[in-house]
Amino acid sequence: MGPAPSESPEMRVARGLVDGLREDLFTDVLAYRPLRPMRLDGPVSRHVPRSLRVYAVWTPHALVLFAALVVLLIGMAGGGPLRAVTALLPVVAVCLTLVRPTLAWWVSAAETVVFGLAGAGTYGMDTFLASALAGHLVVMTVVAARTRPRTALWMWALTAAYGMLSSAVTGYYGGMGPILVLAAMALLVVAVVQVRASARHEVAVQQGVTAVERGRRTLLEERTNIARELHDVVAHHMSVVAIQAEAAPYRVQDPPPELEQAFATIRENAVAALTELRRVLGVVRAADYQAPDAPQPTLADLDGLLKNVREAGLDAEKAVTGAVRTLPQGVELSAYRIVQEALSNALRHAPGSTARVEIGYVLGGLGLRVVNTAPQGLVKPSPGAGHGLTGMRERVAMLDGEMSTGGTEDGGYEVAAFLPVPARAEADRPGADRPGADRPGADRPGGRTAEAGE
């Protein structure tokens, strides 16, 4: 057999219409959708006095109940106990639009059919039919306002089909023509209001997107200006420091080895700072900047970091507990940066102190503790802006870890953090199956948990 013929455009249109009818009037007929209070941000409603706003939000509900009262008065014209009972049926359909709009339309349509058949040429039933048609008009208007224009079109089309079929079968006109005209006008007004509100919403969304893009462009331009200024100011001075540190030993006759080593350390730090500055400026200059591939520091590089801070005047030592193993790159880098920032804070805020770095490899993560003693000597501490602790907390929070900072009893300062490592990440890392990689480690380094700023 050959391939099935493709569906004609007419069939696709017909199928789309049937699917739309099923979705609008047959799906979730009993769905509970209460009418929400009115928003008071419109051009007129925003001027409602504050004392009346608590009542003004219920204006749509009041209008529906008022329309139900009018339908009730139409149905009770002429009096009689039977008339009072039957007049309540269209009112029920109108009130049902407040909670179940689709079901309300089907109830109203059924009542219109029943009253139309019962009142076909029967004296005394015209009032019942008028009440049912008035209630049906109200129901269609409310349901259309609560749904979408396509639903309004389906309701009007089915009502018109019922009117023509009823007239053809019973030969009784029953005032369906004026009702259809009024319904068409009401539904058209509702559809226009909905389309206008939807268009206004789309314009507002587009304006919001445009404002966001404009803000991003402005931010990028500002970041570029900041990067240019940083490069012109900071990079220039750091270059001067590096050059002067390199040339300083040659200005002194027979300089001691300690002095030469100090100037060499200064130059190395200045060059390293320039390298980091250029990398950061690259990120600041453009949002899509691709950082060059460069080895990121890990815990294996801590010895070099400690040597560097010792040469800068901070007596630092390291203690490692647990089974040393390779952790995920993000954990290694964050741990290194946390220790680096903590030691930098000790150099800045506690000159002349001693520091101790404790690293604990445990099952499930990595513990860090950096504690320094009280400042010693006559060198005054250098004030900071508090960004160092904020950066450390951000790194810990990014890894779902915990961090605490605070002063110690002897006047020093302590930074303690725990970086969790999921078991799956441990299994996926390179070399996870080497001997001794999964031996239990020591307890997590502790510390006081008092929060303090930098």
LOGUTOR-695260 format. One line per 8 residues: number of its first residue (from 1); their letters; for each residue x, y, z of C-alpha. Coordinates in Angstrom, 1 decimal, always signed. Each point is the difference from the previous one (the first is absolute). Example, Ala and Ser with C-alpha at 12.3 -4.5 7.8 and 13.67 -1.06 7.14 Angstrom:
REM LOGUTOR-695260
1> as> +12.3 -4.5 +7.8; +1.4 +3.4 -0.7;
This chain:
REM LOGUTOR-695260
1> mgpapses> +0.0 +0.0 +0.0; +1.2 +3.5 -0.8; +0.3 +2.8 +2.5; -3.2 +1.4 +1.4; -1.2 +3.2 -1.8; +0.8 +3.2 +1.9; -2.8 +1.7 +1.8; -1.7 +2.8 -2.0;
9> pemrvarg> +0.0 +3.5 +1.3; -3.8 -0.1 +0.4; +0.3 -3.1 +2.3; +2.7 +1.7 +2.1; -2.2 +3.1 +0.4; -3.0 -2.2 +1.0; +2.1 -2.0 +2.4; +1.3 +3.1 +1.6;
17> lvdglred> -3.6 +1.3 +0.4; -1.1 -3.2 +1.6; +3.0 -0.1 +2.3; -0.6 +3.7 +1.0; -3.7 -0.8 +0.8; +1.0 -3.0 +2.1; +2.6 +2.0 +1.9; -2.2 +3.0 +0.6;
25> lftdvlay> -3.4 -1.6 +0.9; +0.5 -3.7 +0.7; +3.3 -0.2 +1.9; -0.1 +0.6 +3.8; -3.7 +0.9 -0.1; -0.2 -0.4 +3.8; +3.3 +1.9 +0.7; -0.2 +2.3 +3.0;
33> rplrpmrl> +1.2 +3.4 -1.1; -1.2 +2.7 +2.4; -0.1 +3.5 -1.3; +2.9 +2.0 +1.5; -0.3 +3.4 +1.5; +0.6 +2.9 -2.4; +3.4 +1.6 -0.3; +0.0 +3.7 +0.7;
41> dgpvsrhv> +2.9 +1.0 -2.3; -2.1 +1.2 -2.9; -0.3 +3.6 -1.3; -3.3 +0.4 +1.9; +0.2 -2.5 +2.9; +3.4 +1.4 +1.2; -1.8 +3.2 +1.0; -2.4 -1.8 +2.4;
49> prslrvya> +0.5 +1.4 +3.6; +2.0 -2.2 +2.3; -2.9 -0.4 +2.4; -2.2 -1.5 -2.8; +2.6 -2.3 -1.5; -0.9 -2.9 +2.3; -3.5 +0.1 -1.5; +0.9 +1.0 -3.6;
57> vwtphalv> +1.9 -3.2 -0.7; -3.4 -1.9 +0.2; -1.6 +2.2 -2.8; -0.1 -2.9 -2.6; -1.8 -2.2 +2.5; -2.5 +2.7 +0.8; -0.8 +0.6 -3.6; -0.6 -3.8 -0.6;
65> lfaalvvl> -2.3 -0.1 +3.0; -1.8 +3.1 -1.2; -0.6 -1.6 -3.4; -1.3 -3.1 +1.8; -2.5 +2.2 +1.9; -1.2 +1.5 -3.3; -0.5 -3.5 -1.5; -1.9 -1.0 +3.1;
73> ligmaggg> -2.3 +3.0 -0.3; -0.6 -0.8 -3.7; -1.0 -3.6 +0.9; -2.3 +1.0 +2.8; -2.1 +2.5 -2.0; -3.6 -0.9 +0.4; +0.3 -1.8 +3.4; -1.0 -3.6 +0.8;
81> plravtal> +1.8 -2.7 +2.1; +1.1 -2.0 -3.1; +1.4 +3.2 -1.6; +2.0 +0.7 +3.2; +1.6 -3.4 -0.1; +0.8 -0.1 -3.7; +1.3 +3.5 +0.1; +2.8 -1.2 +2.3;
89> lpvvavcl> +1.5 -2.4 -2.6; +1.6 +2.7 -2.3; +1.2 +1.8 +3.1; +1.8 -3.1 +1.1; +1.8 -0.2 -3.4; +1.0 +3.7 +0.3; +1.4 -0.5 +3.5; +1.8 -3.1 -1.1;
97> tlvrptla> +2.2 +2.0 -2.3; +1.8 +1.3 +3.1; +1.5 -3.4 +0.8; -0.5 -2.4 -3.0; -0.4 +2.0 -3.2; +0.0 -2.9 -2.5; -2.6 -1.9 +2.0; -2.1 +3.2 +0.3;
105> wwvsaaet> -0.2 +0.3 -3.8; -1.2 -3.6 -0.4; -2.6 +0.4 +2.8; -1.2 +3.2 -1.6; -0.1 -1.6 -3.5; -2.0 -2.9 +1.4; -2.5 +2.3 +1.7; -0.4 +2.0 -3.2;
113> vvfglaga> -0.8 -3.2 -1.9; -2.5 -1.2 +2.6; -1.8 +3.4 +0.3; +0.0 +0.4 -3.8; -1.6 -3.3 -0.6; -2.5 +0.5 +2.9; -0.9 +3.5 -1.1; -0.4 -0.7 -3.7;
121> gtygmdtf> -3.4 +1.7 -0.6; -1.1 -0.6 +3.6; -1.6 +2.9 +1.7; +1.7 +1.0 +3.3; +3.3 -1.6 -0.9; +1.4 +3.0 -1.9; +1.2 +1.6 +3.3; +1.9 -3.1 +0.9;
129> lasalagh> +1.6 -0.1 -3.4; +0.9 +3.7 +0.2; +1.6 -0.6 +3.5; +2.0 -2.9 -1.4; +1.2 +1.9 -3.0; +0.9 +3.0 +2.1; +1.9 -2.3 +2.4; +1.7 -1.7 -3.0;
137> lvvmtvva> +1.1 +3.4 -1.3; +1.5 +0.9 +3.3; +1.7 -3.4 +0.4; +1.6 +0.2 -3.5; +1.3 +3.5 +0.7; +1.5 -1.0 +3.4; +1.5 -3.2 -1.3; +1.5 +1.7 -3.0;
145> artrprta> +1.6 +2.6 +2.3; +1.5 -2.7 +2.1; +1.3 -2.2 -2.9; +1.2 +1.1 -3.4; -1.6 +1.3 -3.3; +0.0 -3.4 -1.6; -2.2 -1.3 +2.8; -2.4 +2.9 -0.6;
153> lwmwalta> -0.2 -0.9 -3.7; -0.9 -3.6 +0.8; -2.7 +0.9 +2.5; -1.6 +2.4 -2.4; +0.1 -2.5 -2.9; -1.6 -2.8 +2.1; -2.7 +2.4 +1.2; -0.7 +1.1 -3.5;
161> aygmlssa> -0.2 -3.6 -1.2; -2.4 -0.9 +2.8; -2.2 +3.1 -0.9; -0.2 -1.0 -3.7; -0.7 -3.7 +0.9; -2.6 +0.9 +2.5; -1.8 +2.4 -2.4; +0.1 -2.6 -2.7;
169> vtgyyggm> -1.4 -2.8 +2.2; -2.6 +1.8 +2.0; -0.8 +2.9 -2.3; +0.3 +2.3 +3.0; +2.3 +3.0 -0.3; +0.2 +0.8 +3.7; +2.1 +3.2 -0.3; +3.2 -1.8 -0.8;
177> gpilvlaa> +1.0 +2.5 -2.7; +0.4 +3.0 +2.2; +1.7 -2.0 +2.7; +2.6 -1.2 -2.6; +0.6 +3.5 -1.2; +0.4 +1.3 +3.6; +2.3 -3.0 +0.8; +2.1 +0.7 -3.1;
185> mallvvav> +0.4 +3.7 +1.0; +0.8 -0.9 +3.6; +2.5 -2.7 -0.9; +1.6 +2.2 -2.6; +0.6 +2.7 +2.6; +1.4 -2.6 +2.5; +2.3 -1.4 -2.8; +1.3 +3.4 -0.9;
193> vqvrasar> +0.7 +0.8 +3.6; +1.9 -3.3 +0.4; +2.0 +0.5 -3.1; +0.9 +3.5 +1.0; +1.0 -1.2 +3.5; +2.1 -2.8 -1.5; +1.7 +2.4 -2.4; +0.7 +2.4 +2.8;
201> hevavqqg> +1.5 -2.8 +2.0; +2.2 -1.1 -2.9; +1.2 +3.6 -0.4; +0.8 +0.2 +3.7; +1.9 -3.2 -0.2; +2.0 +1.1 -3.0; +0.7 +3.3 +1.6; +1.3 -1.8 +3.1;
209> vtavergr> +2.2 -2.2 -2.2; +1.3 +3.1 -1.8; +0.7 +1.7 +3.3; +1.9 -3.0 +1.2; +2.1 -0.1 -3.1; +0.6 +3.7 +0.2; +1.1 -0.5 +3.6; +2.4 -2.8 -1.0;
217> rtlleert> +1.5 +2.1 -2.7; +0.4 +2.9 +2.4; +1.6 -2.3 +2.6; +2.4 -1.4 -2.6; +1.0 +3.5 -1.1; +0.6 +1.0 +3.7; +2.0 -3.2 +0.6; +2.1 +0.8 -3.0;
225> niarelhd> +0.7 +3.5 +1.3; +0.9 -1.4 +3.5; +2.3 -2.5 -1.6; +1.7 +2.7 -2.0; +0.5 +2.1 +3.1; +1.3 -2.9 +2.1; +2.4 -0.8 -2.7; +1.3 +3.5 -0.3;
233> vvahhmsv> +0.4 +0.5 +3.7; +0.6 -3.3 +1.8; +1.9 -1.7 -2.8; +2.3 +3.0 -0.4; +0.9 +0.2 +3.7; +0.5 -3.8 +0.2; +2.3 +0.1 -2.9; +2.0 +2.8 +1.6;
241> vaiqaeaa> +0.2 -2.0 +3.2; +1.3 -3.1 -1.9; +2.6 +2.1 -1.8; +1.2 +1.8 +3.1; +0.2 -3.2 +2.0; +2.1 -1.6 -2.7; +2.3 +3.1 -0.2; +0.3 +0.7 +3.7;
249> pyrvqdpp> +2.7 -2.6 +0.9; +2.3 +1.6 -2.6; -0.3 +3.4 +1.7; +1.6 -1.3 +3.2; +3.6 -1.1 +0.1; +0.3 -3.6 +1.2; -3.6 -0.4 +1.2; -0.6 -2.8 +2.5;
257> peleqafa> -1.6 -3.2 -1.3; -3.1 +0.6 +2.1; -0.6 +3.4 -1.8; +0.5 -1.5 -3.4; -2.5 -2.8 +0.8; -2.5 +2.5 +1.3; +0.2 +2.1 -3.2; -0.3 -3.2 -2.1;
265> tirenava> -3.1 -1.0 +2.0; -1.5 +3.5 -0.6; +0.6 -0.3 -3.7; -1.4 -3.5 -0.2; -3.2 +1.1 +1.8; -0.3 +3.1 -2.2; +0.3 -2.0 -3.2; -2.5 -2.6 +1.4;
273> altelrrv> -2.4 +2.8 +0.9; +0.3 +1.5 -3.5; -0.8 -3.4 -1.6; -3.1 -0.4 +2.2; -1.0 +3.5 -0.7; +0.1 -0.5 -3.7; -2.1 -3.1 +0.3; -2.6 +1.7 +2.2;
281> lgvvraad> +0.0 +3.1 -2.4; -0.7 -2.4 -2.9; -3.1 -1.3 +1.8; -1.1 +3.6 +0.9; +0.5 +1.3 -3.5; -2.5 -2.4 -1.8; -2.8 -2.2 +1.1; +1.0 -2.8 -2.5;
289> yqapdapq> +3.7 +0.2 +0.9; +1.7 -3.4 -0.1; +2.7 -0.3 +2.6; +3.2 -1.5 -1.3; +0.8 -3.6 +1.0; +2.2 +0.2 +3.0; +0.7 -2.4 +2.9; -2.1 +0.9 +3.0;
297> ptladldg> +1.5 -0.3 +3.5; -0.9 -3.0 +2.1; +0.8 -1.1 +3.6; +3.3 -1.4 -1.3; +1.1 +3.6 -0.6; -0.5 +1.0 +3.7; +3.7 -0.5 +0.8; +0.9 +2.7 -2.5;
305> llknvrea> -2.7 +2.3 +1.4; +1.3 -0.6 +3.6; +3.6 +0.7 -1.2; -1.2 +3.2 -1.6; -1.8 +1.3 +3.2; +3.0 -1.0 +2.1; +2.2 +2.2 -2.1; -2.6 +2.8 +0.4;
313> gldaekav> +0.4 -0.2 +3.8; -2.7 -2.4 +1.1; +1.2 -3.1 +1.8; -2.3 -2.7 -1.3; -0.2 -3.7 +0.4; -2.1 -2.8 -1.5; -1.6 -3.1 +1.6; -1.7 -2.7 -2.1;
321> tgavrtlp> -2.1 -2.8 +1.4; -1.8 -2.8 -1.7; +0.7 -1.8 -3.2; +1.3 +2.5 -2.5; -1.8 -0.5 -3.3; -0.8 +2.0 -3.2; -3.3 +1.8 +0.3; -2.2 +1.5 -2.7;
329> qgvelsay> +1.6 +3.0 -1.7; -2.6 +2.4 +1.4; +0.5 -1.1 +3.5; +3.8 +0.2 -0.3; -0.1 +3.5 -1.5; -2.4 +1.3 +2.6; +1.9 -1.5 +2.8; +3.2 +1.6 -1.3;
337> rivqeals> -1.6 +3.4 -0.4; -1.6 -0.1 +3.5; +3.4 -0.8 +1.6; +1.7 +2.7 -2.2; -2.6 +2.7 +1.1; +0.2 -1.0 +3.6; +3.8 +0.3 +0.0; -0.2 +3.3 -1.8;
345> nalrhapg> -2.4 +1.3 +2.7; +2.5 -1.2 +2.7; +2.8 +1.9 -1.8; -2.2 +3.1 -0.3; -1.8 +0.1 +3.3; +2.4 -1.8 +2.3; +3.6 +0.9 -0.9; +2.6 -1.9 +1.9;
353> starveig> -2.4 -2.8 +0.9; +0.4 -3.7 -0.7; -2.5 -2.1 -1.9; -0.9 -3.6 -0.2; -1.8 -1.7 -2.9; -1.8 -3.2 +0.8; -1.3 -2.3 -2.8; -2.1 -3.0 +0.8;
361> yvlgglgl> -0.9 -2.6 -2.6; -3.1 -1.7 +1.2; -2.6 -2.4 -1.5; -2.4 +2.3 -1.8; +2.0 +3.2 -0.3; +2.9 +2.2 +1.0; +0.5 +2.0 +3.2; +2.0 +3.2 +0.1;
369> rvvntapq> +1.1 +2.1 +3.0; +2.2 +3.0 -0.2; +0.8 +1.7 +3.4; +2.4 +2.8 +0.8; +1.2 +1.4 +3.3; -0.4 +3.6 +1.1; +2.1 +2.7 -1.8; +3.5 +0.6 +1.3;
377> glvkpspg> +2.4 +2.8 -0.4; -0.4 +3.7 -0.9; -1.4 -0.4 -3.5; -3.5 +1.2 -0.2; -2.7 -2.2 -1.6; -1.2 +0.9 -3.4; -3.8 +0.6 -0.3; -2.0 -2.0 -2.5;
385> aghgltgm> -3.4 +0.4 -1.7; -1.3 -3.4 +1.1; -0.1 -1.5 -3.5; +2.4 -2.8 +0.9; -2.4 -1.7 +2.4; -2.9 +0.5 -2.4; +1.9 -1.7 -2.8; +0.9 -2.9 +2.3;
393> rervamld> -3.7 -0.4 +1.0; -1.1 +0.1 -3.6; +2.5 -2.8 -0.9; -1.2 -2.1 +2.9; -3.7 +0.6 -0.8; +0.6 -0.9 -3.6; +1.1 -3.5 +1.1; -2.8 -0.3 +2.6;
401> gemstggt> +2.5 +0.1 +2.8; +0.2 +1.7 +3.4; +2.2 +2.7 +1.3; +0.6 +1.8 +3.3; +2.2 +2.9 +0.9; +0.8 +1.8 +3.3; +2.6 +1.1 +2.5; +1.9 -2.4 +2.2;
409> edggyeva> +0.5 +0.2 +3.8; +3.6 +1.2 -0.4; -1.0 +2.9 -2.3; +0.6 -1.7 -3.3; -2.4 -0.9 -2.7; -1.3 -3.3 -1.4; -1.5 -1.1 -3.3; -1.6 -3.4 -0.1;
417> aflpvpar> -1.7 -1.6 -3.0; -1.3 -3.4 -1.2; -0.3 -0.7 -3.7; -2.1 -3.1 -0.7; +1.0 -2.4 -2.7; -2.8 -2.4 -1.2; +0.9 -3.6 -0.2; -0.8 -0.1 -3.7;
425> aeadrpga> +2.5 +2.9 -0.6; +2.6 -2.0 +2.0; -0.6 -3.0 -2.2; +0.2 +2.0 -3.3; +3.2 +1.8 +0.7; +3.2 -1.2 -1.6; +2.0 -2.5 +2.1; -2.9 -0.8 +2.3;
433> drpgadrp> +0.8 -3.7 +0.0; +3.6 +0.4 +1.0; +1.0 -1.7 +3.3; -0.7 +2.0 +3.1; -2.3 +2.4 -1.7; -3.1 -1.1 +2.0; +1.5 -0.4 +3.5; -1.9 +1.8 +2.7;
441> gadrpggr> +1.5 +3.3 +0.9; +0.2 +2.0 +3.2; -2.8 +2.1 +1.5; -1.0 +3.2 -1.6; +2.0 +2.9 +1.3; -2.0 +1.9 +2.6; -0.1 +3.5 +1.1; -2.2 +2.6 +1.6;
449> taeage> -3.1 +0.9 -2.0; -0.4 +3.7 +0.9; -0.6 +2.1 -3.1; +2.1 +3.1 -0.4; +0.8 +2.4 -2.8; +3.4 +0.8 -1.5;
